[in-house]
Amino acid sequence: MKAEDPSNPYAGNLLTECLPGIQSSDATLSSLLYLPPEPTDLGSTPKHVRLHDLMSVRDLHVPTLVERRLFHSIDLMVRQGYSYRDPRQASTWASVSGDATRAGIRIPQATAAAVEGLSGVGKTQACLRCLHAFGPQVIRHERFPKVIGGLTQVLWLSVEAPPSGRSSDLARALMLAWDEATGGRRFDNWLAKERIPDGMRALDEWRQVAVSGFLGILHLDEIQNLFKISSLKQRVNRAGTAERPEISIVEDRVVRWFLNLVNTGQIPVLVSGTPDGIGALTSRLSTLQRLNTAGYHRFEQFSDHTAPRFRSQFLDVLARYQYVQKKLPIDDNLAKLIIDLTAGIQRVIIALWIAAHRVAFERADDSLRLEDFITAAQTWLEPLAPAVAAIREGSPSKMAMYEDLVLRDTPFWSEFWSRFS
């Protein structure tokens, strides 16, 4: 969409001129869909070769309504964020330099969104696919106001919160991602160190660079890593009791820095994570208000084997990828069995589909059977059985055995933030 287009509400802004046009809902679903090539020539292709072809099923991606809404949230956040940062306006540079207090300055409004879901439901893939489908990661401007030599505009950046939850590791991840995206070496002095000595100073420097580089949106994945859940031993000892797992902040300065990043509004923020991490953030009223500006997006596992969302929109598509000559009919028995064996977790469904084929390939005949899925679950996927059972039963005590299955606890976090504040 060109700047001179009268239907473009962002016309005239250099930061949005190079963005793709605003997509319709149908166009969005099409851009997010990915279907690997369907199997052909099965009769002439030996099974050991088909096994390798089968692995392309892992790339299958069928977008959901929630994902479409997430894409439009990202679209809104980026374009609205840039509407406050038109580089041709003096107020933009006043905001970049921190001098946005005088009268007449249009102060950026904070925009943020949250994506929540159990591990394996596809939330990270959805975020990344939406970002890639939205536009190129970087846009090069050979000429840019007040910048000699032009500017490399970073449209989006996706970073995983480090498992340690510490400021020095988060700063390193952000700096590495920035230099990789821009192809530059802006943070070489920091990254040359074996360990960043002052994580908070490094985070502040990264933020200033990101603001002056007109970052369109920051995606911070695995947000739960900023928090620390009680040890497995402690959770095992509490299993079957009403006592909830103890959760605390790893490094409170990191959370304060993150909250400040969200509150300033200079960089739109998208966070994604498991229920415990998102629950921690959304139980703080001011943060909840910020995250709701662009929406809360919950990715759920399939629960009903007859629901169109699973049966016609996902399973019927997956069924095209049977790498056997005698294909298995897609009926209620198979649909229900898959839900029972996987608790409806998409990543586990794909793993089960592949494992069932591996079981089938070991037989002389060239067919896929219902019992192949049962055998696959009892062998290849056997370590997942307790977690699948916990999710299927919805048992808080059993789910507490796994860090990424701990459910949100709003009363706990409300009390927690009151103490933290």
N, C-alpha and C positions, 0 to 999 in steps of 0.2 A: 504494500500500500504506500503510494508516494505521498510526500508531504503536501503537495498541491491538491490532492484529492479532497473535494469539499465534504465528502462523507466521512472523512477521517477526523475523529475528535481530537487527535493528537498532532494535527498538521502543523508544520513549522518547527517542530522540535527535532534538532539534529540527532538526538539519541534514539528516536523512534522511527526516523526516516528509513533506516535499513532493515527494520523488522518485517517479517512476513505479514501478510494481511490478516485481519481478525477472522478466525475460522468459525464456520457454522458448526452446529452439534454433529451433523452427519460427517462433515469433513474431518472433525476431530477424531471421531471413532475410526475412520478410515486411516488416518495418519498414525494412530496408535496400534492398529492391528498388525500382527506379523504371523504369517502362515508359512512354515517351511515347505519345501517341495514335497508333494505326496509321493508315497512309494510306487514305483513302477517296475516292470520286468522282474517280478518276484520269482517266477519260475526259472529264470536263467541266472538269478543272483544267489550264490551260496549263502547259507545262514551266517557264516562267520563274517561275511562282508555286510550282510544286512544288519548285523549287530552294530556296526559302526554308523550305518545310515540311520538307524533307530535313534541314536543320540541327538539327532537334530530336533527331536520332540522337546528337548529341554528349552529350545528357543521359541516354542509356540507361545504366542501371547494374544489372548482374547480380552480386550478392554471391557470394563464394566461401566455401569452408569456412574459409580463413584469416581472412577478414574477420569471419565469425561468431565465431571464437575471439578476435579482437581486440576485438570489442564486449564480450564477457564479461570480458576482461581489464580493460577500462576500467571496467566495472560493479564488478568486484571492487576495483580500486584506489580508486575514489571512495568506495564504501561502507565499505571497511576503513579508508581514511584518515580518514573522519569518525568511525569508532568510537573513535579515539584523541582526538578533538577535540570531545566533547560539551560544548556551552557551559554546561550546567548544572553541570558538574563544576569544582571549584576547580583541579584539576590541569591542565585545559585552558588556563586563563588564566595559570597559572604557566609552561606551555610556550610560550605566545604571547609572554610577556614575557622569556623566556629563563631563567626561574628554575625549571628542571626537574631540579635536581640532588639535592634532598633526598629522603630515604627515603620510599617509598610512592607516588612519582609514576610514573604509567604513561607511559613515554617512547614517542613515536611511532616505529613501525618503518618504515624506508624501503621504499617500493614503487615500482617503475619497470618500464617495458616498452620494447621497441625494435621498430621496423618497418623492414625493409630491402628494397630492390628497385631494379632499374635504373630510370632515368628513363623514365616513360611507362607503367609497369605498373599504375598506379592506387593507389599506396600513400597519397598525400596525400588523394585523394578518399575512400579508404576510412576514413582517420582522421577526416576532417571529417564524413562521413556517420554514422559511429559516434557521434561526439560529439553531433551534432544529433539523432540517433535516441534517444540516451540520455535526454535531458531538456532543459529550457529552459536557456539560458546563465546567466540570473540568476534568483534567487528573492528576492522582497521580503518581509522580516519587519517588520511594523509594530511589533512588540514583540520585544525580544531581550535576554537577560540581560546586565546590566552595560553596555548600550549605550543611551544616551539617544536617542530618535527612531527607534529601529529600525535595521535593518541590511540592506544589499543583499548577499546571498550570491552569489558568483560560482561557478557550478557547474563551468565549464570555460573555458579560454582557449587559443586556438591562435595561435601566432606563428611566423613564419618567421625563422630565423637570418639576419641581414643578410649580403649578399654580402661586405662588408668584413671580417666576423668580429670587429669591434672592440666593446669594451664600451660605448662611448657610443652606437653605433648599435643594439646589442641593447637597451640600456636604453630608448632612444626607442621602439623597436618594442613593448616590453612595456608601457610607460606609455600609448602611444596605444591599444593594444588594451584595456587596463584601463578607461580613461576612456570609450572607445566602448561597451564592454559595459555599464558601470554608468550611462552617461548623465551622469556627473559630470565635475568638472574638478579632480580631486585632484592631478594632476601639471602643472597649468598653469605653475607657476614654472619647471619644468624644460623643458617643451616650448616655452615662449616664446623660449628661446635658439636661435640659429641652429645652434649646435653645443654639445652637452652637454660642459662642460669636464672633469668628473670622472666618467667612466663607471662606475667601480667604486662610488663613493659612491651614484650614482643606482641602480645595480643593487641595492645593499643596502637602499636606501629602498623600492624597488619590492617587494622580497622581504618586508619587514616589513609593508607594506600588504596584500600578498597573503595573508600568514599571518593577520593580524588580520581580513581580509575573508573568511576561510575558503574560499579557493580550493580547489575539489574536485580538479582535475587540470590540469596545464600540459602542453600539447602543443607541443613545439619541433620544427618541421619544418626540412628542409634542414640537418641537423646538420653536414653536411660543410663548411658555410661557416665553421665555427670553425677549419678547417684549411686550409692553403695547399698546393696541388699545384704542382709545378715547371711552368715555362712550356711552352707548346705547342712552341716552338722547341727547347727542351731535349728534349722527348719525341720530337719528330720525329728529332732527331739520334741518339736511342737506339733508334729503331724497329728491330726485328729483332735486338736484343741481349737478353741476359738481365738487364741492369741495370734495376732498377725505378725508377719515377718518384720524385723526391724530394718528400716531404711533411713539412710542419712545422706547428707551431701558430702562428696569426696573432698572438694576444695571450694569453700563458700565464695571465694573471690571470683572463681570461674562463673558460677551461677549469677553473681552480681554483674559481671561483665556482660554475660549473655542477656540478662534482663535490660541492662542499659542499651545494648545494641538494638533490642526490640523496641524499646521506648523512644529512642531518638528519631526513628522513622527515616533515617538516611539510607538504610539498606533494607528492603523487604526481606523477611525471613520465613522460610518454610522448615518446620521441624517434623521429623518422623521417628516413630519408635514404638515400643511395646506398651501395653496398658499401664505398667507401673511408672515408666518415664513420663508419658504424656499426662498421666494422672497427677504426677508430682507438679508439673508446670501449671496445669489447668485448675488446680485447686488454690491457686493464688489469684485473687480477684483481678488485680490489675493486669496480670499476664493473661488470664482468661479473656479479658476484654480485648486485648491486643490480638490474641490468636483468633478471636471470633471475627475480626474485621474482614478477613478473607475466607474464613470458613474452617470448620472442623470436619475432617473426612475420615470416616471409619471403614476400614477394609475388614470384612468378615469372612470366615470360612464358610463353605457350603454346609448347610445343615439339613436341608430337605431334598431327598433324592428325586422328588417329582417336580420341584420348582423349576420354571423355565430358565432361571439364571444358571442353574447347574445342568439340567437335562438337555435343553435345546441349544443354549448359547455356549456351553463349554464341552460337555461330554460328547455331543453329536459331532463337534468339530474334532475333538481328540480321536474319536473313533475312525476318522479317515486315515489315521496313522497306525494301521495294523500291518505289520511286516511279515504276514503269513498268507499263504494261498487260501486257506480255509478260515474265513474271518468269523469272529464271534458276533452274534447278533446283539444289538444294543437294546436291552429291555430293562424292566423294573428290577429284575433280579441282579443284574450286573450293576445298575446304578446304586441300588441299596447296599450291595456288598462293598463297593468302592468307598461310599461314605462311612460305612462301619469300620473299614480297615484303615482309613486315613483321617477320620474325624473331619473330613471336608477341607483339610489343609492343602492348598493347591500344589505346593512344592512336593508334598508327600504323595499326592495323586500321581504326579508325573513320575516320581521315583518308583511307585508301585507299577505303573504302566510299563516302564522299561524293565523292571524286575520280572514281571509276569511273562514278558516276551523271552527273557533269558531262560526262564523255566521251560517255556514252550519249545525253544530252540534245541533243548537237550533230548527231545523225543524224536522218534523216527518220522512220524507224520508231520505235516506242515500245517498245523492248526493252532488256534488260541482258544483255551477253554476257561470256563469259570473257575475251576479248581486251581488253575495256574496262579490266579491272584491270591488265593488263600495260601498256597505253598510259598509264593514270593513274600507275603507278609510274615510268614512263620520262619523264613530263612534270611533272605537278603535284608528285610526291613525289621527283623526281630528286635534289635535294640530300641526301636521307636515305639514298640508296643505299649509300654507303661505310660509314656507321654500322650500317645493317641487315646488311651483309655481315660486318662485324666481329663483331657479336653472333651471327649465325648460325654463323659459323666458330668462335666462341669463342677467337679469337686474342688473347692478352694484348698483343702488340705493336701490333696494329691498334686494339684497344680503348683503349690508352693514349693514342691520338690525341685522345680525347674525355675531358674532365674527369669527367663523370658516368658514364663507363663503366670507370673504373679499378677493378680488382678489389681485394678486401681482401687484405692480405698480413700474416698473423698473426705470422710471425717478425720482420718489420720493426717492427711496432708493439710487440711485447713488448720488443724492444731499445730502442725509442724511449722507452717509459714508464719503463724502468729508469734512463735518463739524465735524464728529466724529473723523476722523483721526487727 
